[in-house]
Amino acid sequence: MATVTVKVFATIREKFNHDAVQISGNSFIEAIRKLVSEYPVLESELLREDGNHLKGDYIYLLNGRNVEYLDKEETLIKDGDRISIFPPIGGG
């Protein structure tokens, strides 16, 4: 099992109220499930109602790379990886 650092940004950071946390898991989705189990305030923000899939509104990065372009939720993680989560951003 790998230990990774998770950071959330913008509006979800206001709810989370932490700079960064260490989470363990084998895959990206497993790490996110562990994150929401330890910080339930994030569950409705990050996971669909079934609890098995990421909400599509957010941008999920693993070491700066969007997991959509890797193996999505099943992307494997390793010790020292960094997960960053951004809410949708709009502007003009």
Secondary structure as the mmCIF struct_conf table of DSSP 4:
data_model
#
loop_
_struct_conf.conf_type_id
_struct_conf.id
_struct_conf.beg_label_comp_id
_struct_conf.beg_label_asym_id
_struct_conf.beg_label_seq_id
_struct_conf.end_label_comp_id
_struct_conf.end_label_asym_id
_struct_conf.end_label_seq_id
STRN STRN1 ALA A 2 VAL A 8
TURN_TY1_P TURN_TY1_P1 ALA A 10 ALA A 10
HELX_RH_AL_P HELX_RH_AL_P1 THR A 11 PHE A 16
BEND BEND1 ASP A 19 ASP A 19
STRN STRN2 VAL A 21 GLY A 25
BEND BEND2 ASN A 26 ASN A 26
STRN STRN3 SER A 27 SER A 27
HELX_RH_AL_P HELX_RH_AL_P2 PHE A 28 GLU A 38
HELX_RH_3T_P HELX_RH_3T_P1 PRO A 40 LEU A 42
HELX_RH_AL_P HELX_RH_AL_P3 GLU A 43 LEU A 46
STRN STRN4 LEU A 47 LEU A 47
TURN_TY1_P TURN_TY1_P2 GLU A 49 ASP A 50
BEND BEND3 GLY A 51 HIS A 53
STRN STRN5 LEU A 54 LEU A 54
TURN_TY1_P TURN_TY1_P3 GLY A 56 ASP A 57
BEND BEND4 TYR A 58 TYR A 58
STRN STRN6 ILE A 59 LEU A 62
TURN_TY1_P TURN_TY1_P4 ASN A 63 GLY A 64
STRN STRN7 ARG A 65 ASN A 66
HELX_RH_3T_P HELX_RH_3T_P2 VAL A 67 TYR A 69
TURN_TY1_P TURN_TY1_P5 LEU A 70 ASP A 71
HELX_RH_3T_P HELX_RH_3T_P3 LYS A 72 GLU A 74
STRN STRN8 LEU A 76 LEU A 76
TURN_TY1_P TURN_TY1_P6 ASP A 79 GLY A 80
STRN STRN9 ARG A 82 PHE A 86
#
